[in-house]
Amino acid sequence: MQDFYSNFNLFFRWLHVIAGIVWIGHLYFFNFVNVPLQGALDDAAKKAVNPQLLPRALWWFRWGGMITFLAGIVLFTSFYMYTPGAGFGPTSLFNDAEGLTARAKWILLGMSFGTIMWFNVWFIIWPAQKGLLTGKIPAAGIPAVRKRALMASRINTFLSAPMLFGMLAPAHYGGFNAASVLGTIILGVVAVAASIRSSYKVGKLARD
């Protein structure tokens, strides 16, 4: 407990991971469970279910995203931009004699995807859902707002898999090259696309 720096990093790593689970878990809930469900509900059912379900889910969703984002910035600064006893500045984990390290490239890739996802949550998805739930959006504008929110949510879902790989790769995967990045993105897209397709079939199987 006397090693403040190590305990500080451990706490924020734990916070980053647990908040990320809340965030991505709700992202998958919305895309794999809620979207197919909403398509199966009539207007009366939506009026009964959504005011109880969505505000709660959206609260955990957006604040999970915010805490994940902020804790990630703290961790990036602590590991890549700060050296105990020397102060702030790029560390050996960030660059070496050859320039950016493979570790830094992976974490920057993951952070870029994560930042896009955070922006989509707070500046596209949440404002749209808030307007829909409060009835502040005119009836004529509802389809466009729903489409915009769904598109941002889908983008986040497809970005989530390569984002997570970028976060894990620095400590568990050595190489960084075009083939590994492209492979990561392709595998992520395929996995998410298959999950979305399956989400519509699961409802039918569950009913059967």
C-alpha positions in Angstrom: 0.0 0.0 0.0 3.0 2.3 0.3 3.5 2.2 -3.5 1.0 4.9 -4.4 1.8 4.8 -8.2 1.1 1.0 -8.5 -2.1 1.2 -6.5 -3.2 4.3 -8.4 -2.8 2.4 -11.7 -4.5 -0.7 -10.4 -7.5 1.2 -9.2 -8.0 3.1 -12.5 -7.4 -0.1 -14.5 -10.1 -1.8 -12.5 -12.4 1.2 -12.9 -11.7 1.3 -16.7 -12.5 -2.4 -17.1 -15.6 -2.5 -14.9 -17.0 0.6 -16.5 -16.2 -0.8 -19.9 -18.1 -3.9 -19.2 -21.2 -1.8 -18.2 -20.8 0.3 -21.4 -20.2 -2.4 -23.9 -22.6 -4.8 -22.2 -25.4 -2.2 -22.7 -24.2 -1.5 -26.2 -24.7 -5.2 -27.0 -28.0 -5.3 -25.2 -29.4 -2.4 -27.3 -28.2 -3.9 -30.6 -28.6 -7.6 -30.0 -31.7 -7.6 -27.8 -33.6 -4.3 -27.8 -33.6 -3.5 -31.5 -35.2 -6.8 -32.5 -37.6 -6.5 -29.5 -38.7 -3.0 -30.5 -39.5 -4.3 -34.0 -41.8 -6.9 -32.5 -43.7 -4.5 -30.2 -46.8 -2.6 -31.2 -47.3 1.1 -30.2 -49.2 0.2 -27.1 -46.5 -2.1 -25.8 -43.8 0.4 -26.6 -45.6 3.0 -24.5 -45.9 0.6 -21.6 -42.3 -0.8 -21.8 -40.0 1.9 -23.0 -40.6 4.6 -20.4 -39.6 2.0 -17.7 -36.8 0.3 -19.6 -34.9 2.8 -21.7 -34.2 5.6 -19.3 -32.6 3.2 -16.9 -30.6 1.4 -19.6 -29.5 4.6 -21.2 -28.3 6.0 -17.9 -25.9 3.0 -17.3 -25.0 3.1 -21.0 -23.9 6.7 -21.2 -22.2 6.9 -17.8 -20.4 3.6 -18.3 -19.1 5.2 -21.5 -18.0 8.4 -19.8 -16.2 6.7 -16.9 -14.5 4.3 -19.3 -13.4 7.2 -21.4 -12.1 9.3 -18.5 -10.4 6.4 -16.8 -8.7 5.4 -20.1 -7.3 8.9 -20.4 -5.8 8.7 -16.9 -4.3 5.3 -17.7 -2.8 6.4 -21.0 -1.3 9.4 -19.3 0.1 7.3 -16.4 1.7 4.6 -18.6 2.6 6.4 -21.7 3.1 10.1 -20.8 4.5 10.0 -17.2 7.6 8.5 -15.6 7.7 8.4 -11.7 10.5 10.7 -10.5 11.0 12.3 -14.0 7.6 13.9 -14.7 5.4 14.1 -17.7 6.5 13.3 -21.2 6.5 10.3 -23.6 7.8 7.2 -21.9 9.8 4.2 -23.3 6.4 2.4 -23.7 5.3 5.1 -26.1 8.4 5.6 -28.3 12.0 4.4 -28.6 14.9 4.9 -31.0 12.7 3.7 -33.9 9.8 6.0 -33.1 6.4 4.9 -31.9 6.4 1.4 -30.3 4.1 -1.3 -31.5 2.4 -1.1 -28.0 1.8 2.6 -28.5 0.3 2.1 -32.0 -2.1 -0.5 -30.7 -3.3 1.6 -27.8 -3.7 4.6 -30.0 -5.8 2.6 -32.4 -8.0 1.3 -29.6 -8.3 4.8 -28.1 -9.2 6.3 -31.5 -12.1 3.8 -31.9 -13.1 4.3 -28.3 -13.2 8.0 -28.6 -15.4 7.8 -31.7 -17.7 5.5 -29.8 -17.8 7.8 -26.8 -18.6 10.8 -29.0 -21.4 8.9 -30.7 -22.9 8.0 -27.3 -22.9 11.5 -25.8 -23.5 13.7 -28.9 -25.6 11.5 -31.2 -27.3 8.6 -29.4 -28.2 10.1 -26.1 -29.5 13.4 -27.4 -31.6 11.5 -29.9 -33.0 9.1 -27.3 -33.6 11.9 -24.8 -35.6 13.8 -27.4 -37.6 10.7 -28.3 -38.3 9.9 -24.6 -39.4 13.4 -23.6 -41.5 13.9 -26.7 -39.6 17.0 -27.8 -39.0 15.8 -31.3 -41.9 16.5 -33.7 -43.7 13.4 -35.1 -42.4 14.2 -38.6 -38.8 14.1 -37.4 -39.0 10.9 -35.4 -38.0 8.5 -38.2 -34.9 10.5 -39.1 -33.8 10.8 -35.5 -34.3 7.1 -34.9 -32.4 6.3 -38.0 -29.5 8.5 -37.0 -29.3 7.0 -33.5 -29.5 3.5 -34.8 -26.7 4.2 -37.3 -24.4 5.6 -34.6 -25.2 2.6 -32.4 -24.4 0.2 -35.2 -21.1 2.0 -35.9 -20.2 1.7 -32.2 -21.1 -2.0 -32.2 -18.8 -2.7 -35.3 -16.0 -0.6 -33.8 -16.2 -2.3 -30.4 -14.4 -5.5 -31.5 -11.3 -3.9 -33.0 -11.4 -1.4 -30.2 -11.2 -4.1 -27.6 -8.4 -5.8 -29.5 -6.4 -2.5 -29.6 -6.8 -2.2 -25.8 -5.6 -5.8 -25.1 -2.9 -6.0 -27.8 -0.3 -3.7 -26.1 0.2 -6.2 -23.2 -0.6 -9.5 -25.0 0.4 -9.1 -28.7 3.8 -7.9 -30.0 3.5 -7.0 -33.6 1.8 -4.1 -35.3 1.5 -4.1 -39.1 -1.1 -3.5 -41.8 -2.0 -7.2 -42.0 -2.7 -7.5 -38.2 -4.8 -4.3 -38.2 -6.8 -5.3 -41.2 -7.3 -8.8 -39.9 -8.5 -7.4 -36.5 -11.0 -5.2 -38.2 -12.3 -7.9 -40.6 -12.7 -10.4 -37.8 -14.5 -7.9 -35.6 -16.9 -6.8 -38.4 -17.7 -10.5 -39.2 -18.3 -11.4 -35.6 -20.6 -8.4 -35.0 -22.4 -8.9 -38.2 -23.0 -12.6 -37.4 -24.2 -11.6 -33.9 -26.7 -9.0 -35.3 -28.1 -11.6 -37.7 -28.4 -14.2 -35.0 -30.1 -11.7 -32.7 -33.2 -11.8 -34.9 -33.2 -15.6 -35.0 -32.8 -16.0 -31.2 -36.2 -14.4 -30.5 -37.9 -16.9 -32.8 -36.0 -19.8 -31.2 -36.9 -18.6 -27.7 -40.6 -18.4 -28.6 -40.5 -21.9 -30.1 
